[in-house]
């Protein structure tokens, strides 16, 4: 195995369902559903804070990952 190579077992994380304080995701508030994107959200907020012409934002990701929702949450 190479120095920085990960095994397939290292890529899987199993969580204990008892750590969650809800029975189903149906009752969760949508504003709490942006997980693990702190760095991306900070970059988006920084890009939106630039008050100068000639700058654009490019948001990329697969369909269904709620890119529009996240942009609206950061903007407003």
PDB file with one MODEL, atoms N, CA, C and O in Angstrom:
MODEL        1
ATOM      1  N   UNK A   1       0.848  -1.182   0.000  1.00  0.00           N
ATOM      2  CA  UNK A   1       0.000   0.000   0.000  1.00  0.00           C
ATOM      3  C   UNK A   1       0.892   1.243   0.000  1.00  0.00           C
ATOM      4  O   UNK A   1       1.870   1.320   0.744  1.00  0.00           O
ATOM      5  N   UNK A   2       0.543   2.201  -0.835  1.00  0.00           N
ATOM      6  CA  UNK A   2       1.311   3.436  -0.919  1.00  0.00           C
ATOM      7  C   UNK A   2       1.098   4.278   0.331  1.00  0.00           C
ATOM      8  O   UNK A   2       0.128   4.088   1.065  1.00  0.00           O
ATOM      9  N   UNK A   3       2.017   5.210   0.562  1.00  0.00           N
ATOM     10  CA  UNK A   3       2.018   6.011   1.789  1.00  0.00           C
ATOM     11  C   UNK A   3       0.675   6.696   2.068  1.00  0.00           C
ATOM     12  O   UNK A   3       0.194   6.635   3.199  1.00  0.00           O
ATOM     13  N   UNK A   4       0.064   7.339   1.087  1.00  0.00           N
ATOM     14  CA  UNK A   4      -1.168   8.084   1.313  1.00  0.00           C
ATOM     15  C   UNK A   4      -2.411   7.381   0.768  1.00  0.00           C
ATOM     16  O   UNK A   4      -3.482   7.983   0.697  1.00  0.00           O
ATOM     17  N   UNK A   5      -2.279   6.151   0.396  1.00  0.00           N
ATOM     18  CA  UNK A   5      -3.400   5.393  -0.145  1.00  0.00           C
ATOM     19  C   UNK A   5      -4.285   4.894   0.995  1.00  0.00           C
ATOM     20  O   UNK A   5      -3.788   4.437   2.025  1.00  0.00           O
ATOM     21  N   UNK A   6      -5.595   4.984   0.802  1.00  0.00           N
ATOM     22  CA  UNK A   6      -6.543   4.521   1.811  1.00  0.00           C
ATOM     23  C   UNK A   6      -7.131   3.175   1.393  1.00  0.00           C
ATOM     24  O   UNK A   6      -7.348   2.912   0.210  1.00  0.00           O
ATOM     25  N   UNK A   7      -7.377   2.349   2.373  1.00  0.00           N
ATOM     26  CA  UNK A   7      -8.054   1.086   2.077  1.00  0.00           C
ATOM     27  C   UNK A   7      -9.552   1.347   1.948  1.00  0.00           C
ATOM     28  O   UNK A   7     -10.045   2.388   2.382  1.00  0.00           O
ATOM     29  N   UNK A   8     -10.264   0.410   1.358  1.00  0.00           N
ATOM     30  CA  UNK A   8     -11.711   0.578   1.235  1.00  0.00           C
ATOM     31  C   UNK A   8     -12.383   0.630   2.602  1.00  0.00           C
ATOM     32  O   UNK A   8     -13.439   1.247   2.744  1.00  0.00           O
ATOM     33  N   UNK A   9     -11.805   0.010   3.585  1.00  0.00           N
ATOM     34  CA  UNK A   9     -12.372   0.026   4.933  1.00  0.00           C
ATOM     35  C   UNK A   9     -12.243   1.401   5.583  1.00  0.00           C
ATOM     36  O   UNK A   9     -13.098   1.789   6.379  1.00  0.00           O
ATOM     37  N   UNK A  10     -11.187   2.140   5.254  1.00  0.00           N
ATOM     38  CA  UNK A  10     -10.972   3.470   5.825  1.00  0.00           C
ATOM     39  C   UNK A  10     -11.955   4.493   5.258  1.00  0.00           C
ATOM     40  O   UNK A  10     -12.118   5.566   5.838  1.00  0.00           O
ATOM     41  N   UNK A  11     -12.601   4.190   4.157  1.00  0.00           N
ATOM     42  CA  UNK A  11     -13.522   5.131   3.525  1.00  0.00           C
ATOM     43  C   UNK A  11     -14.949   5.004   4.029  1.00  0.00           C
ATOM     44  O   UNK A  11     -15.812   5.790   3.638  1.00  0.00           O
ATOM     45  N   UNK A  12     -15.206   4.052   4.869  1.00  0.00           N
ATOM     46  CA  UNK A  12     -16.553   3.829   5.373  1.00  0.00           C
ATOM     47  C   UNK A  12     -16.613   4.177   6.851  1.00  0.00           C
ATOM     48  O   UNK A  12     -15.814   3.692   7.653  1.00  0.00           O
ATOM     49  N   UNK A  13     -17.574   5.024   7.198  1.00  0.00           N
ATOM     50  CA  UNK A  13     -17.747   5.382   8.598  1.00  0.00           C
ATOM     51  C   UNK A  13     -19.132   4.941   9.049  1.00  0.00           C
ATOM     52  O   UNK A  13     -20.130   5.252   8.400  1.00  0.00           O
ATOM     53  N   UNK A  14     -19.189   4.238  10.129  1.00  0.00           N
ATOM     54  CA  UNK A  14     -20.456   3.753  10.663  1.00  0.00           C
ATOM     55  C   UNK A  14     -20.783   4.577  11.905  1.00  0.00           C
ATOM     56  O   UNK A  14     -19.960   4.708  12.812  1.00  0.00           O
ATOM     57  N   UNK A  15     -21.978   5.121  11.932  1.00  0.00           N
ATOM     58  CA  UNK A  15     -22.370   5.916  13.102  1.00  0.00           C
ATOM     59  C   UNK A  15     -23.391   5.146  13.929  1.00  0.00           C
ATOM     60  O   UNK A  15     -24.115   4.289  13.421  1.00  0.00           O
ATOM     61  N   UNK A  16     -23.426   5.465  15.177  1.00  0.00           N
ATOM     62  CA  UNK A  16     -24.356   4.846  16.110  1.00  0.00           C
ATOM     63  C   UNK A  16     -25.685   5.599  16.026  1.00  0.00           C
ATOM     64  O   UNK A  16     -25.715   6.788  16.344  1.00  0.00           O
ATOM     65  N   UNK A  17     -26.772   4.967  15.617  1.00  0.00           N
ATOM     66  CA  UNK A  17     -28.054   5.659  15.489  1.00  0.00           C
ATOM     67  C   UNK A  17     -28.574   6.213  16.812  1.00  0.00           C
ATOM     68  O   UNK A  17     -29.436   7.092  16.805  1.00  0.00           O
ATOM     69  N   UNK A  18     -28.079   5.727  17.932  1.00  0.00           N
ATOM     70  CA  UNK A  18     -28.523   6.219  19.236  1.00  0.00           C
ATOM     71  C   UNK A  18     -28.028   7.632  19.525  1.00  0.00           C
ATOM     72  O   UNK A  18     -28.498   8.264  20.472  1.00  0.00           O
ATOM     73  N   UNK A  19     -27.085   8.142  18.726  1.00  0.00           N
ATOM     74  CA  UNK A  19     -26.580   9.503  18.944  1.00  0.00           C
ATOM     75  C   UNK A  19     -27.527  10.566  18.400  1.00  0.00           C
ATOM     76  O   UNK A  19     -27.380  11.745  18.722  1.00  0.00           O
ATOM     77  N   UNK A  20     -28.500  10.164  17.576  1.00  0.00           N
ATOM     78  CA  UNK A  20     -29.433  11.117  16.994  1.00  0.00           C
ATOM     79  C   UNK A  20     -30.611  11.351  17.919  1.00  0.00           C
ATOM     80  O   UNK A  20     -31.077  10.434  18.596  1.00  0.00           O
ATOM     81  N   UNK A  21     -31.087  12.585  17.941  1.00  0.00           N
ATOM     82  CA  UNK A  21     -32.185  12.949  18.832  1.00  0.00           C
ATOM     83  C   UNK A  21     -33.525  13.005  18.097  1.00  0.00           C
ATOM     84  O   UNK A  21     -34.425  13.730  18.520  1.00  0.00           O
ATOM     85  N   UNK A  22     -33.670  12.259  17.014  1.00  0.00           N
ATOM     86  CA  UNK A  22     -34.910  12.239  16.258  1.00  0.00           C
ATOM     87  C   UNK A  22     -35.186  10.816  15.790  1.00  0.00           C
ATOM     88  O   UNK A  22     -34.275   9.995  15.683  1.00  0.00           O
ATOM     89  N   UNK A  23     -36.439  10.542  15.519  1.00  0.00           N
ATOM     90  CA  UNK A  23     -36.837   9.220  15.048  1.00  0.00           C
ATOM     91  C   UNK A  23     -36.674   9.095  13.537  1.00  0.00           C
ATOM     92  O   UNK A  23     -36.137   8.104  13.042  1.00  0.00           O
ATOM     93  N   UNK A  24     -37.149  10.125  12.797  1.00  0.00           N
ATOM     94  CA  UNK A  24     -37.024  10.133  11.341  1.00  0.00           C
ATOM     95  C   UNK A  24     -36.559  11.524  10.908  1.00  0.00           C
ATOM     96  O   UNK A  24     -36.622  12.472  11.690  1.00  0.00           O
ATOM     97  N   UNK A  25     -36.099  11.644   9.680  1.00  0.00           N
ATOM     98  CA  UNK A  25     -35.654  12.943   9.162  1.00  0.00           C
ATOM     99  C   UNK A  25     -36.828  13.812   8.717  1.00  0.00           C
ATOM    100  O   UNK A  25     -36.633  14.984   8.395  1.00  0.00           O
ATOM    101  N   UNK A  26     -38.030  13.268   8.693  1.00  0.00           N
ATOM    102  CA  UNK A  26     -39.206  14.010   8.229  1.00  0.00           C
ATOM    103  C   UNK A  26     -39.462  15.268   9.050  1.00  0.00           C
ATOM    104  O   UNK A  26     -39.941  16.264   8.508  1.00  0.00           O
ATOM    105  N   UNK A  27     -39.155  15.245  10.332  1.00  0.00           N
ATOM    106  CA  UNK A  27     -39.437  16.393  11.192  1.00  0.00           C
ATOM    107  C   UNK A  27     -38.286  17.368  11.351  1.00  0.00           C
ATOM    108  O   UNK A  27     -38.404  18.333  12.106  1.00  0.00           O
ATOM    109  N   UNK A  28     -37.185  17.146  10.665  1.00  0.00           N
ATOM    110  CA  UNK A  28     -36.036  18.037  10.808  1.00  0.00           C
ATOM    111  C   UNK A  28     -36.252  19.345  10.065  1.00  0.00           C
ATOM    112  O   UNK A  28     -36.868  19.375   8.999  1.00  0.00           O
ATOM    113  N   UNK A  29     -35.741  20.418  10.636  1.00  0.00           N
ATOM    114  CA  UNK A  29     -35.780  21.726   9.998  1.00  0.00           C
ATOM    115  C   UNK A  29     -34.782  21.733   8.850  1.00  0.00           C
ATOM    116  O   UNK A  29     -33.636  21.324   9.031  1.00  0.00           O
ATOM    117  N   UNK A  30     -35.197  22.191   7.675  1.00  0.00           N
ATOM    118  CA  UNK A  30     -34.324  22.167   6.501  1.00  0.00           C
ATOM    119  C   UNK A  30     -33.065  23.001   6.681  1.00  0.00           C
ATOM    120  O   UNK A  30     -32.051  22.719   6.042  1.00  0.00           O
ATOM    121  N   UNK A  31     -33.100  24.019   7.534  1.00  0.00           N
ATOM    122  CA  UNK A  31     -31.906  24.847   7.725  1.00  0.00           C
ATOM    123  C   UNK A  31     -30.790  24.079   8.435  1.00  0.00           C
ATOM    124  O   UNK A  31     -29.643  24.525   8.450  1.00  0.00           O
ATOM    125  N   UNK A  32     -31.116  22.945   9.014  1.00  0.00           N
ATOM    126  CA  UNK A  32     -30.118  22.125   9.687  1.00  0.00           C
ATOM    127  C   UNK A  32     -29.551  21.038   8.782  1.00  0.00           C
ATOM    128  O   UNK A  32     -28.813  20.175   9.258  1.00  0.00           O
ATOM    129  N   UNK A  33     -29.873  21.056   7.496  1.00  0.00           N
ATOM    130  CA  UNK A  33     -29.510  19.956   6.623  1.00  0.00           C
ATOM    131  C   UNK A  33     -28.300  20.234   5.735  1.00  0.00           C
ATOM    132  O   UNK A  33     -28.145  19.582   4.702  1.00  0.00           O
ATOM    133  N   UNK A  34     -27.448  21.171   6.099  1.00  0.00           N
ATOM    134  CA  UNK A  34     -26.223  21.428   5.350  1.00  0.00           C
ATOM    135  C   UNK A  34     -25.079  20.908   6.209  1.00  0.00           C
ATOM    136  O   UNK A  34     -24.636  21.574   7.145  1.00  0.00           O
ATOM    137  N   UNK A  35     -24.607  19.713   5.882  1.00  0.00           N
ATOM    138  CA  UNK A  35     -23.587  19.065   6.700  1.00  0.00           C
ATOM    139  C   UNK A  35     -22.242  19.032   5.992  1.00  0.00           C
ATOM    140  O   UNK A  35     -22.179  18.821   4.781  1.00  0.00           O
ATOM    141  N   UNK A  36     -21.185  19.236   6.732  1.00  0.00           N
ATOM    142  CA  UNK A  36     -19.841  19.013   6.214  1.00  0.00           C
ATOM    143  C   UNK A  36     -19.408  19.949   5.103  1.00  0.00           C
ATOM    144  O   UNK A  36     -18.522  19.607   4.320  1.00  0.00           O
ATOM    145  N   UNK A  37     -20.010  21.115   5.020  1.00  0.00           N
ATOM    146  CA  UNK A  37     -19.676  22.032   3.941  1.00  0.00           C
ATOM    147  C   UNK A  37     -19.212  23.383   4.466  1.00  0.00           C
ATOM    148  O   UNK A  37     -19.355  24.393   3.777  1.00  0.00           O
ATOM    149  N   UNK A  38     -18.665  23.419   5.663  1.00  0.00           N
ATOM    150  CA  UNK A  38     -18.270  24.688   6.278  1.00  0.00           C
ATOM    151  C   UNK A  38     -17.295  25.475   5.404  1.00  0.00           C
ATOM    152  O   UNK A  38     -17.445  26.686   5.241  1.00  0.00           O
ATOM    153  N   UNK A  39     -16.316  24.802   4.854  1.00  0.00           N
ATOM    154  CA  UNK A  39     -15.318  25.473   4.022  1.00  0.00           C
ATOM    155  C   UNK A  39     -15.942  26.004   2.723  1.00  0.00           C
ATOM    156  O   UNK A  39     -15.642  27.117   2.291  1.00  0.00           O
ATOM    157  N   UNK A  40     -16.803  25.203   2.115  1.00  0.00           N
ATOM    158  CA  UNK A  40     -17.471  25.631   0.892  1.00  0.00           C
ATOM    159  C   UNK A  40     -18.410  26.801   1.133  1.00  0.00           C
ATOM    160  O   UNK A  40     -18.475  27.725   0.322  1.00  0.00           O
ATOM    161  N   UNK A  41     -19.136  26.766   2.238  1.00  0.00           N
ATOM    162  CA  UNK A  41     -20.057  27.849   2.572  1.00  0.00           C
ATOM    163  C   UNK A  41     -19.283  29.121   2.875  1.00  0.00           C
ATOM    164  O   UNK A  41     -19.708  30.210   2.488  1.00  0.00           O
ATOM    165  N   UNK A  42     -18.154  29.001   3.561  1.00  0.00           N
ATOM    166  CA  UNK A  42     -17.309  30.176   3.831  1.00  0.00           C
ATOM    167  C   UNK A  42     -16.776  30.770   2.531  1.00  0.00           C
ATOM    168  O   UNK A  42     -16.715  31.992   2.391  1.00  0.00           O
ATOM    169  N   UNK A  43     -16.391  29.922   1.580  1.00  0.00           N
ATOM    170  CA  UNK A  43     -15.906  30.399   0.286  1.00  0.00           C
ATOM    171  C   UNK A  43     -17.023  31.089  -0.487  1.00  0.00           C
ATOM    172  O   UNK A  43     -16.797  32.118  -1.123  1.00  0.00           O
ATOM    173  N   UNK A  44     -18.227  30.527  -0.434  1.00  0.00           N
ATOM    174  CA  UNK A  44     -19.372  31.130  -1.102  1.00  0.00           C
ATOM    175  C   UNK A  44     -19.687  32.496  -0.497  1.00  0.00           C
ATOM    176  O   UNK A  44     -19.920  33.460  -1.226  1.00  0.00           O
ATOM    177  N   UNK A  45     -19.696  32.581   0.831  1.00  0.00           N
ATOM    178  CA  UNK A  45     -19.959  33.857   1.507  1.00  0.00           C
ATOM    179  C   UNK A  45     -18.893  34.890   1.143  1.00  0.00           C
ATOM    180  O   UNK A  45     -19.213  36.059   0.930  1.00  0.00           O
ATOM    181  N   UNK A  46     -17.641  34.472   1.073  1.00  0.00           N
ATOM    182  CA  UNK A  46     -16.562  35.375   0.679  1.00  0.00           C
ATOM    183  C   UNK A  46     -16.783  35.877  -0.745  1.00  0.00           C
ATOM    184  O   UNK A  46     -16.671  37.075  -1.006  1.00  0.00           O
ATOM    185  N   UNK A  47     -17.093  34.971  -1.661  1.00  0.00           N
ATOM    186  CA  UNK A  47     -17.334  35.358  -3.046  1.00  0.00           C
ATOM    187  C   UNK A  47     -18.495  36.322  -3.180  1.00  0.00           C
ATOM    188  O   UNK A  47     -18.448  37.248  -3.989  1.00  0.00           O
ATOM    189  N   UNK A  48     -19.534  36.111  -2.394  1.00  0.00           N
ATOM    190  CA  UNK A  48     -20.698  36.991  -2.439  1.00  0.00           C
ATOM    191  C   UNK A  48     -20.418  38.351  -1.816  1.00  0.00           C
ATOM    192  O   UNK A  48     -21.111  39.325  -2.109  1.00  0.00           O
ATOM    193  N   UNK A  49     -19.410  38.421  -0.961  1.00  0.00           N
ATOM    194  CA  UNK A  49     -19.103  39.690  -0.291  1.00  0.00           C
ATOM    195  C   UNK A  49     -18.238  40.621  -1.143  1.00  0.00           C
ATOM    196  O   UNK A  49     -18.059  41.785  -0.784  1.00  0.00           O
ATOM    197  N   UNK A  50     -17.705  40.140  -2.249  1.00  0.00           N
ATOM    198  CA  UNK A  50     -16.875  40.977  -3.111  1.00  0.00           C
ATOM    199  C   UNK A  50     -17.780  41.965  -3.845  1.00  0.00           C
ATOM    200  O   UNK A  50     -18.618  41.570  -4.656  1.00  0.00           O
ATOM    201  N   UNK A  51     -17.605  43.234  -3.557  1.00  0.00           N
ATOM    202  CA  UNK A  51     -18.453  44.277  -4.135  1.00  0.00           C
ATOM    203  C   UNK A  51     -17.702  44.970  -5.268  1.00  0.00           C
ATOM    204  O   UNK A  51     -17.313  46.133  -5.159  1.00  0.00           O
ATOM    205  N   UNK A  52     -17.509  44.238  -6.344  1.00  0.00           N
ATOM    206  CA  UNK A  52     -16.774  44.758  -7.488  1.00  0.00           C
ATOM    207  C   UNK A  52     -17.255  44.054  -8.749  1.00  0.00           C
ATOM    208  O   UNK A  52     -17.642  42.886  -8.708  1.00  0.00           O
ATOM    209  N   UNK A  53     -17.229  44.765  -9.862  1.00  0.00           N
ATOM    210  CA  UNK A  53     -17.650  44.170 -11.131  1.00  0.00           C
ATOM    211  C   UNK A  53     -16.592  43.197 -11.636  1.00  0.00           C
ATOM    212  O   UNK A  53     -15.409  43.322 -11.321  1.00  0.00           O
ATOM    213  N   UNK A  54     -17.036  42.242 -12.414  1.00  0.00           N
ATOM    214  CA  UNK A  54     -16.112  41.323 -13.066  1.00  0.00           C
ATOM    215  C   UNK A  54     -15.878  40.015 -12.345  1.00  0.00           C
ATOM    216  O   UNK A  54     -15.096  39.189 -12.814  1.00  0.00           O
ATOM    217  N   UNK A  55     -16.545  39.800 -11.196  1.00  0.00           N
ATOM    218  CA  UNK A  55     -16.390  38.546 -10.464  1.00  0.00           C
ATOM    219  C   UNK A  55     -17.637  37.690 -10.661  1.00  0.00           C
ATOM    220  O   UNK A  55     -18.755  38.205 -10.671  1.00  0.00           O
ATOM    221  N   UNK A  56     -17.444  36.406 -10.812  1.00  0.00           N
ATOM    222  CA  UNK A  56     -18.547  35.460 -10.973  1.00  0.00           C
ATOM    223  C   UNK A  56     -18.350  34.291 -10.015  1.00  0.00           C
ATOM    224  O   UNK A  56     -17.235  34.002  -9.582  1.00  0.00           O
ATOM    225  N   UNK A  57     -19.438  33.638  -9.698  1.00  0.00           N
ATOM    226  CA  UNK A  57     -19.386  32.424  -8.886  1.00  0.00           C
ATOM    227  C   UNK A  57     -19.800  31.249  -9.749  1.00  0.00           C
ATOM    228  O   UNK A  57     -20.728  31.353 -10.551  1.00  0.00           O
ATOM    229  N   UNK A  58     -19.118  30.146  -9.585  1.00  0.00           N
ATOM    230  CA  UNK A  58     -19.451  28.917 -10.298  1.00  0.00           C
ATOM    231  C   UNK A  58     -19.736  27.860  -9.249  1.00  0.00           C
ATOM    232  O   UNK A  58     -18.853  27.494  -8.474  1.00  0.00           O
ATOM    233  N   UNK A  59     -20.941  27.377  -9.222  1.00  0.00           N
ATOM    234  CA  UNK A  59     -21.347  26.355  -8.255  1.00  0.00           C
ATOM    235  C   UNK A  59     -21.498  25.043  -9.007  1.00  0.00           C
ATOM    236  O   UNK A  59     -22.240  24.967  -9.986  1.00  0.00           O
ATOM    237  N   UNK A  60     -20.799  24.015  -8.554  1.00  0.00           N
ATOM    238  CA  UNK A  60     -20.823  22.736  -9.249  1.00  0.00           C
ATOM    239  C   UNK A  60     -21.188  21.627  -8.283  1.00  0.00           C
ATOM    240  O   UNK A  60     -20.820  21.667  -7.108  1.00  0.00           O
ATOM    241  N   UNK A  61     -21.897  20.658  -8.771  1.00  0.00           N
ATOM    242  CA  UNK A  61     -22.244  19.494  -7.974  1.00  0.00           C
ATOM    243  C   UNK A  61     -23.318  18.700  -8.674  1.00  0.00           C
ATOM    244  O   UNK A  61     -23.972  19.206  -9.586  1.00  0.00           O
ATOM    245  N   UNK A  62     -23.507  17.472  -8.264  1.00  0.00           N
ATOM    246  CA  UNK A  62     -24.507  16.627  -8.912  1.00  0.00           C
ATOM    247  C   UNK A  62     -25.926  17.133  -8.665  1.00  0.00           C
ATOM    248  O   UNK A  62     -26.177  17.880  -7.720  1.00  0.00           O
ATOM    249  N   UNK A  63     -26.821  16.727  -9.505  1.00  0.00           N
ATOM    250  CA  UNK A  63     -28.223  17.086  -9.372  1.00  0.00           C
ATOM    251  C   UNK A  63     -28.766  16.541  -8.055  1.00  0.00           C
ATOM    252  O   UNK A  63     -28.440  15.425  -7.651  1.00  0.00           O
ATOM    253  N   UNK A  64     -29.588  17.333  -7.400  1.00  0.00           N
ATOM    254  CA  UNK A  64     -30.251  16.870  -6.184  1.00  0.00           C
ATOM    255  C   UNK A  64     -29.512  17.151  -4.895  1.00  0.00           C
ATOM    256  O   UNK A  64     -29.943  16.686  -3.840  1.00  0.00           O
ATOM    257  N   UNK A  65     -28.408  17.896  -4.933  1.00  0.00           N
ATOM    258  CA  UNK A  65     -27.666  18.157  -3.696  1.00  0.00           C
ATOM    259  C   UNK A  65     -28.009  19.515  -3.088  1.00  0.00           C
ATOM    260  O   UNK A  65     -27.366  19.954  -2.134  1.00  0.00           O
ATOM    261  N   UNK A  66     -29.022  20.175  -3.643  1.00  0.00           N
ATOM    262  CA  UNK A  66     -29.594  21.399  -3.085  1.00  0.00           C
ATOM    263  C   UNK A  66     -28.658  22.602  -3.176  1.00  0.00           C
ATOM    264  O   UNK A  66     -28.535  23.369  -2.221  1.00  0.00           O
ATOM    265  N   UNK A  67     -28.001  22.767  -4.317  1.00  0.00           N
ATOM    266  CA  UNK A  67     -27.102  23.895  -4.527  1.00  0.00           C
ATOM    267  C   UNK A  67     -27.849  25.226  -4.421  1.00  0.00           C
ATOM    268  O   UNK A  67     -27.367  26.161  -3.782  1.00  0.00           O
ATOM    269  N   UNK A  68     -29.025  25.311  -5.048  1.00  0.00           N
ATOM    270  CA  UNK A  68     -29.806  26.549  -4.992  1.00  0.00           C
ATOM    271  C   UNK A  68     -30.197  26.889  -3.562  1.00  0.00           C
ATOM    272  O   UNK A  68     -30.126  28.049  -3.156  1.00  0.00           O
ATOM    273  N   UNK A  69     -30.605  25.899  -2.809  1.00  0.00           N
ATOM    274  CA  UNK A  69     -31.003  26.114  -1.415  1.00  0.00           C
ATOM    275  C   UNK A  69     -29.841  26.674  -0.597  1.00  0.00           C
ATOM    276  O   UNK A  69     -30.012  27.621   0.170  1.00  0.00           O
ATOM    277  N   UNK A  70     -28.670  26.087  -0.765  1.00  0.00           N
ATOM    278  CA  UNK A  70     -27.500  26.537  -0.008  1.00  0.00           C
ATOM    279  C   UNK A  70     -27.147  27.967  -0.391  1.00  0.00           C
ATOM    280  O   UNK A  70     -26.838  28.781   0.479  1.00  0.00           O
ATOM    281  N   UNK A  71     -27.188  28.281  -1.677  1.00  0.00           N
ATOM    282  CA  UNK A  71     -26.881  29.649  -2.121  1.00  0.00           C
ATOM    283  C   UNK A  71     -27.861  30.653  -1.523  1.00  0.00           C
ATOM    284  O   UNK A  71     -27.462  31.737  -1.098  1.00  0.00           O
ATOM    285  N   UNK A  72     -29.128  30.298  -1.491  1.00  0.00           N
ATOM    286  CA  UNK A  72     -30.132  31.201  -0.909  1.00  0.00           C
ATOM    287  C   UNK A  72     -29.902  31.384   0.583  1.00  0.00           C
ATOM    288  O   UNK A  72     -30.067  32.491   1.098  1.00  0.00           O
ATOM    289  N   UNK A  73     -29.527  30.329   1.285  1.00  0.00           N
ATOM    290  CA  UNK A  73     -29.278  30.414   2.718  1.00  0.00           C
ATOM    291  C   UNK A  73     -28.088  31.322   3.017  1.00  0.00           C
ATOM    292  O   UNK A  73     -28.117  32.081   3.986  1.00  0.00           O
ATOM    293  N   UNK A  74     -27.049  31.252   2.198  1.00  0.00           N
ATOM    294  CA  UNK A  74     -25.858  32.074   2.410  1.00  0.00           C
ATOM    295  C   UNK A  74     -26.140  33.520   2.029  1.00  0.00           C
ATOM    296  O   UNK A  74     -25.664  34.447   2.683  1.00  0.00           O
ATOM    297  N   UNK A  75     -26.918  33.707   0.965  1.00  0.00           N
ATOM    298  CA  UNK A  75     -27.212  35.067   0.482  1.00  0.00           C
ATOM    299  C   UNK A  75     -28.104  35.843   1.430  1.00  0.00           C
ATOM    300  O   UNK A  75     -27.912  37.043   1.623  1.00  0.00           O
ATOM    301  N   UNK A  76     -29.074  35.172   2.021  1.00  0.00           N
ATOM    302  CA  UNK A  76     -30.071  35.901   2.797  1.00  0.00           C
ATOM    303  C   UNK A  76     -29.988  35.535   4.208  1.00  0.00           C
ATOM    304  O   UNK A  76     -30.753  36.048   5.025  1.00  0.00           O
TER     305      UNK A  76
ENDMDL
END
